[in-house]
Amino acid sequence: APQALALMNDAGTLEVAKALAGRVKSADEAFTLALSRPPTTEEAAEALAFLKQQVGAGRAAPTADGRRKAWIDFCHTLLNANEFLY
């Protein structure tokens, strides 16, 4: 548990997530770069749903900043995946 909490809260991990988010143009590309494989159909659908939910959370209309934060959150999640770590 301490390792997982450290990765979730570590400033270095968040910086890597920001860099990855700035580099990718799609969830498929994020999966490929982080996990060296494309997402399954289910993972792609879940990623899209997550991004849509994050962008729309608490906003009347999506903003560029909201989209950027959503991608950072998504990439941060990938970097904390068990598959990424091992």
C-alpha positions as CSV (number, residue, x, y, z in Angstrom):
1,A,0.0,0.0,0.0
2,P,2.7,2.6,0.7
3,Q,4.2,2.2,-2.8
4,A,0.8,2.7,-4.4
5,L,0.2,5.8,-2.3
6,A,3.6,7.2,-3.1
7,L,3.0,6.8,-6.9
8,M,-0.3,8.5,-6.6
9,N,1.0,11.4,-4.7
10,D,4.6,11.7,-5.9
11,A,5.3,15.0,-7.7
12,G,7.7,13.2,-10.1
13,T,5.1,10.7,-11.2
14,L,2.7,13.6,-11.8
15,E,5.3,15.4,-13.9
16,V,5.7,12.2,-16.0
17,A,1.9,12.0,-16.4
18,K,1.8,15.6,-17.5
19,A,4.6,15.0,-20.1
20,L,2.8,11.9,-21.4
21,A,-0.5,13.7,-21.6
22,G,1.2,16.5,-23.6
23,R,2.6,13.9,-26.0
24,V,-0.4,11.7,-26.8
25,K,-3.3,12.4,-29.1
26,S,-5.5,9.4,-28.2
27,A,-6.1,6.8,-25.6
28,D,-4.7,4.2,-27.9
29,E,-1.4,6.1,-28.1
30,A,-1.3,6.5,-24.3
31,F,-1.8,2.8,-23.8
32,T,0.9,2.0,-26.4
33,L,3.5,4.3,-24.9
34,A,2.7,3.4,-21.2
35,L,2.0,-0.3,-21.5
36,S,3.5,-1.3,-24.9
37,R,0.2,-2.5,-26.2
38,P,-3.0,-1.2,-27.6
39,P,-6.1,-1.1,-25.3
40,T,-8.6,-3.8,-25.4
41,T,-12.1,-2.8,-26.7
42,E,-13.3,-2.6,-23.2
43,E,-10.4,-0.5,-22.0
44,A,-10.8,1.9,-24.9
45,A,-14.5,2.3,-24.1
46,E,-13.7,2.9,-20.4
47,A,-10.9,5.4,-21.3
48,L,-13.3,7.4,-23.5
49,A,-16.0,7.3,-20.8
50,F,-13.5,8.4,-18.2
51,L,-12.2,11.3,-20.3
52,K,-15.7,12.5,-21.1
53,Q,-16.7,12.4,-17.5
54,Q,-13.5,14.2,-16.4
55,V,-13.9,16.9,-19.0
56,G,-17.5,17.5,-18.2
57,A,-17.3,17.3,-14.5
58,G,-18.8,20.5,-13.0
59,R,-18.7,22.5,-16.3
60,A,-21.3,23.8,-18.6
61,A,-19.0,23.5,-21.5
62,P,-15.6,21.8,-21.9
63,T,-12.6,24.0,-21.7
64,A,-9.0,23.4,-23.0
65,D,-7.8,23.4,-19.4
66,G,-10.5,20.8,-18.5
67,R,-9.4,18.6,-21.3
68,R,-5.7,18.9,-20.4
69,K,-6.5,18.0,-16.8
70,A,-8.5,15.0,-17.9
71,W,-5.7,13.7,-20.0
72,I,-3.2,14.2,-17.1
73,D,-5.5,12.2,-14.8
74,F,-5.9,9.5,-17.4
75,C,-2.1,9.2,-18.0
76,H,-1.5,9.3,-14.2
77,T,-3.9,6.4,-13.9
78,L,-2.0,4.4,-16.6
79,L,1.3,5.1,-14.8
80,N,-0.2,3.7,-11.6
81,A,-1.4,0.5,-13.3
82,N,0.0,-2.8,-12.0
83,E,0.8,-3.6,-15.7
84,F,3.0,-0.5,-16.0
85,L,4.8,-1.2,-12.7
86,Y,5.6,-4.8,-13.5
